[in-house]
């Protein structure tokens, strides 16, 4: 777990709280490893002036699966030998405190000290099986990226076509990591340049074209599966979901979409029923059903793992917002992270608000309620006008007020209003939000009348 540390911005001098990593145990915090490899570990953005702030602090890296224990003390700290040894000893005690009992091994008595951060990263990569050849290829990718960033917009297509064979999954991942790093460090101009390059790569490279085609295929599958779920009616049973899963047996993309859309349906009772169905099935059908069960179990685990990762990221962001020193800094942080204000974040925020209320923690309730109001206001600003109007209609205190709003504003949006209501209805149906579907149906009828 990161330590909430007071950090001072070197540009404006303001002090703020940030989650600083000092012990990275890969088994418990793989996210920190990714930040380290991306060059974004302990890198923050000042909530007051937006300047990038990097915290230079000793840290320990541990990967028990590879018996790898590394320590790095930033040379700019210029610590005397006694203080250096004390810092390493404190880190070792911190690591020991979070390790499972009995997991301490002989290699942990003496961590390997890296003189440079890049040397530590290279050691981690080599332990992960990244060869010098792979590192050379990575440097070539960065060289191509530098060429694209330094090139005029009209020449980027030519550079991409000349390097088409080098643009692959690893290339796009490198670009994404750099983009995330620039955003985290507040380098808005560089982040925008990288985003423009990313867009051109999708448009002009063979690999980019294949990614776009794959995304279109996934969207088509998602829509098809969502439609099949809707056709089950308002109160589908586990038997209905099992029949639908059997229909998609062997079709992993469709099964993935099915589990992703209605994950709660694939609970313990569902798999109990599937196991019972396997026992009762003819002998020649059992193997296929067993394979289907294994695939559904794995897909459910994958969805759960993604959800847990999203919740962990949302929790970290909420901690940063709670640590904002004032309203101005809070608004700036929310504005900079608006793309992360998704359902997972709102769920974490509301859960923390409920816990604070249960504990009668008045100060935290006030803080979290303020964050909630700021986030909702920001999200409303980001909505397209028609969607914002539909949201306001759904929040109307009475049918009469809703009708008044429609009579005064519906013709401003025209047919776009009906398309927006239909899109919201489709999204709510796919998520199983049955309680709101009738309200949306009534709203659409009232909107049609107002547009006549």
N, C-alpha and C positions, 0 to 999 in steps of 0.2 A: 504494500500500500504506500502511496506517496505521502510525504510529510508536508502538511500545510505550513509554508514558510513565508515570512515577511520578505518581500523583494523590493528593492528600490530601483526606479527607472533612471538610467544614467543620463537620459535626455532632459526630463522635466523635474526629476527628483521626487516624484510622488512615490509613496510606499503602498504596496498592495500585497494581498495574500495569493500565493500560487502553490499548486501541488508539485513539489520537487521530489524527483526520484533519487534515492540514494542506494537502495538495494534492489537489484533486478534479479528475481528468481524466475526463470523462464517458465517453470512448471505452474507458477501462480500468477504470472503477469507477462504473458506473451506480447501484449500490446506495447509494453515498455521496450521490448527488444526491437519491435518494428520501428518505434520512434528513434531508437538509438541508431539503427542501420540507415534510417532516412535522414539522419543528421538533425532531428528535431527534438531530441531528448532535452528536457529542462529548458525549452525555448518557449517564450511567452510573448504576448503583446501587451504593452502598457495600456490599461483601461482609460487613461487620461489623455495621452497624446498619440497613442497608436504606434509608438516606436517599438521595434523588436528588442526584447530583453532576453539575454541568455545567462543562465545562472551557472557559474563555474563552481562546482562542488565535487569533492571526492565521491566516487560511487563504486559499488561492487557488482559484478556480473556473475551469475551462477547458473549453469545448465547441468543439472545432476545426471541427465541422460547421457551426457558426453564427459562427465567428470571434469568439467571445465569451470575453474574459479579464477576470475580476473579482477584486478583492481586498477583504478585509474585516479591519480591525483593530479589535477590540472597544474602544469608547471607555472602558470601565471600566479598561483597562490603563493609560490615561493616559501613553502612550509619548511621550517627546520626539521632535522631528522627526528627529534623526539615528538614533535607535533604530528609529523607525518605518520609515525608508527602508532601514535595514539588514535589518529583518525581511522587508520586501517583496522585497529583493534575494535573500535566502536562499531564499525561497519560489520565486522565479523560477528559481534555479539547481536547486532540487529538481525543478521541473516539467521543465526542459530535460533533466535526467538521465534521465527516464523516457519522453520523447517519441522516436518513431522518427527515425533520422538523416535530416536534410534536410527535416524537417517544420516547422521554425521559419519563421514568416511575419512580415511587417511589423507587423501589428496587435498582435503580442506584445511589441513594444518597450516599450509603456506600458500596463500593466493599468489598467482603470477602477476607481477606488476608490469603494466604497459606504460612506456615512456610517452607515447603519443596516443591521441584518440583514434587516429586512423590505424595505428598499429593494433589497437584493441579490436577495432572493427574487422580488420583483415584476419585476425586470429579466430574470431567468431565465424566468419565466412568460411575459412578453411576447415574448421570443425564441422560445419554444415555440409561439407563436400564441395564447396566452391573452389575450383582449381585456379591456378594462375592464368590459365587460358580463358576461363570464364571472366576473371577480373579484367583481362585485356579486352574482351568483347564488351564488357560494361563501359570501359573507358572509350571505346569506339562509339558506343551509343551516345555517351555524353558529348562526344565530339560532333556527331551529327546534330544533336540538339542545339549545341552552341552555334553551329552553322545556320540552322533554321532561325534561331533567335536573332542572329545578327543580320539576317538577310531581309531585303525589302519584301513587302507582301507579294508583289507580282512575280518574284523569283522563287518563292517557296515551293510551288508545285513542281518546278523543274528539279529542285534539290531532293524533294521527296521521291520523285520518279527515279532519279539516279541512285538512290539508296533504298529502293523498294525492298530488296531482299533482306535488309537489316532490320526492317520494321516488323516486329513480331510481338508476342505477348510480353516478353521481358522489356522490350523497348517502351511499350505503352505503360507498363507498371512503373518503370523508371520515371517517365514523364509525370504520372499521377502522383508519385511520391514527392517529386520536386514541387509540383503544384501545391500539394498539401503543406509542404514545408514553407513555401512562400506565403501562403495564406496565414499559417500559424505565426509567422514572424512579422506579419503586417506589411509585407512588400507587395502592395496592391498592384503597382505597375508591372512588376515582373510576373505576378500571378496571372494578370490579364494577357500578357504576351504568351505565356505558356498555354493558356486556355485557347488563344487564337491558333497556336501551332497544333494543339490537339484537334481542333476542329478541321484544320487543313489535312492532317494525317488521316482522319476518318473519311474525308472526301476524296483524297487523291492517292492513297496507298492501297495496294491489294488487300493487305491485312485489315485496314480500316473499313474497306468495303465489305469484307466478310463479317466484321463485327456488326455493321449496320444491318446486313441481311439477317444475321443471327438474332439481333434484337427485334427485328420485324417479325420473324418467325415465332419468337417467344411471346410477343404481344398477341399474335394471332391465336396461339395455343391458349394463352390466359383467357382471352375473350371467349373462346369456344368452351372451355371448362366452366367458366363463370355462367355462361348461358345454360349449360347442362345442369349446374347446381340450381339455378333459378327454376328450371323446369320440374324440379322435385317438389315444388310447392312450398307453402309457408311453414309446414311442420314435418320436415323429412325425418325419417327414422334411421337408426344405425343400419338397418337392412337395406335402406335406399342407398346409403353411402357405400356399403359393401358392394352392392350391385354396380354402382358407378365405378368403383375401384376395379372390379373385375372387367368392366368394359374397357378400361385403360391398361389392363395387364400387359406388361412388356413394353409399354410406351412411357419411358421414364420422364420425358418432358411434361406429358400430360399428368402423370402421377405427381410430379413435383408441384405443378400448378395446383392440383387438387388439394394436396396437403397444405400448401402455403395459404390457400384461400380459406380453408375450413379446418385449421389445425386442431381446435378443440373437439371436433367430431372424432378424431382418432385417439380416443382415450383408452383406458384399461379395459373397459367393458367392450369397446369395439374389437380389440384384439382377442379378448376372450371369445367373442362370438365368431371371429374369423377362425380361431383355433378349433372351435367346436364344428364349424362348417367343414374344415379340413378333415376332421375325424369321420364325418358322415359322408364325405364325397366319394365317388367311385375311385378305385385305385389309380386309374389312368389320369385323374384330374388332380390328385393330391400334390404332386411335385410342383405343378404350376401354381397352385394356391400357396404352397409353402414359400416359393420364390416371391410371390406377391407380398406375403406377410413380411418377409425379410426386407424387401424394398421399402415398404411403407414404414416399417420400424426405423430404418436408416434415414429415410427422408424426414420423419418426424423428429429424430434426434438432430438432424442438420438444421431444421427450422428452429428448434429450441436453442441450439448453439448460437445461431445468428441473432436470435432474440436476446440471449444473455449478453452477447457482445454489444448489441445496441443499447441495452440497459446500462452496461458498464460505462459506455461512452457518454450516455445521457447523465449518469450520476456524476461523472467527472466534470462535465460542463456545468451542471447545477452547482457544484462546489465552487467553481470559479465565479459564477454569478452571485452566490451568497457572499463571497469575499469582496465584492465590489465596494469601494470605500464610500461612494455617494450615488445619488440618482443619475447624475450625468454620466458617470463611468458605467453604471448598470445599463443605461440606454445604449451607450456605445457598444458594449459587449454583446447585447442582444442583437443589435443591428448587424454586427460583424458575423454573428453566428446564426442568422435567421434560417439558413438552409438546414441547420441541425435541429430546429424547433419542430420536430415531427411528433407522431403519436407516442413513440417511446419516451421522448423527453417529457411530454405533457403528463404521461402516466407516472413517471418518476416524480415529477414536480407535485402532482396531486397526492401521491402516496406519502411524500415527505410532509406535505401540508396537513394531511389527516393525522399523521403521527404527532406532529407538533401540537395540534389541537387536542389530541388525546392526552398528551403530557402537560397540557396547560402552559406550554412554552410561548408566552405572549410575544416576546421579541422575535422568535423565529416565525410565528404565524404571521406577524406583520411583514417581515422580510419576504417570506415566500408568497404571501398574497400580493405584495407589490410586484414581485417578479412575474407572477401569473397574469396580472393586469397588463403589465408592459408587453409581455409576450403575445397576449391576445390582440392587443392594439397593433403590434407590429405585423402579426399574421393577417389582420384585416386589411392593413395597408397594402400588403403584398398580393391580395386576392384580385383577380380581374373584376371590373365593376359589376358585371352581371352576377358573378358568383357571390360577391359581397352583398348584393341586393337580395339574393335568395337566402343567404344566411340571416339577413335582417328580417326577412319575411317569416322565417321559421322561428325567430325569437320574438315575434309580435305578441303582445300580451293577450290579444283576443282576436277571434275571426273578423270582427268588425274593423279593428285597426289594420289587420292584414289586408282586408279588401280596400280600405282607404289608401294604403300604400300602393297597392296594385293600380287602382284607378288613376292615381297621380303620376305614377312612374313607369308603368308597364310598356307604354308605347315608345318611351325613350330607348328601350332595349329591343323592342320588336321580337322577331322570331328567335333571336339569340337567347332570350329569356327562357323560352320553351326548351331549346337545346341544352341550356345549362341545367334546368330542372331534370331533364332526362338523364344527363351525365351524372348528376348527384344521385338520382334514383338507382342507376346501374351500379354505382360505387357502393351505395348502402346495401343493395341486394347481395352483391358479391361478398360483403363483410358479414352478412347475416343480421343486419340491423333491422329486424322486422318491425319494430315499434314505430319507426319513422316513415316507413313506406306508405302507409295510408295517408299520413299528413302530406307527403309529397304528391300523392295522387290527387288529393283535394286541392292542393296548391296549384297543380297544373291545370285542373279544370277552371279554377278561379282566374288563373292567368290567361287562359284561352278566351274566357268571357271578357276580360278587361281589354284584350287585344282586338276583339271584334269591332 
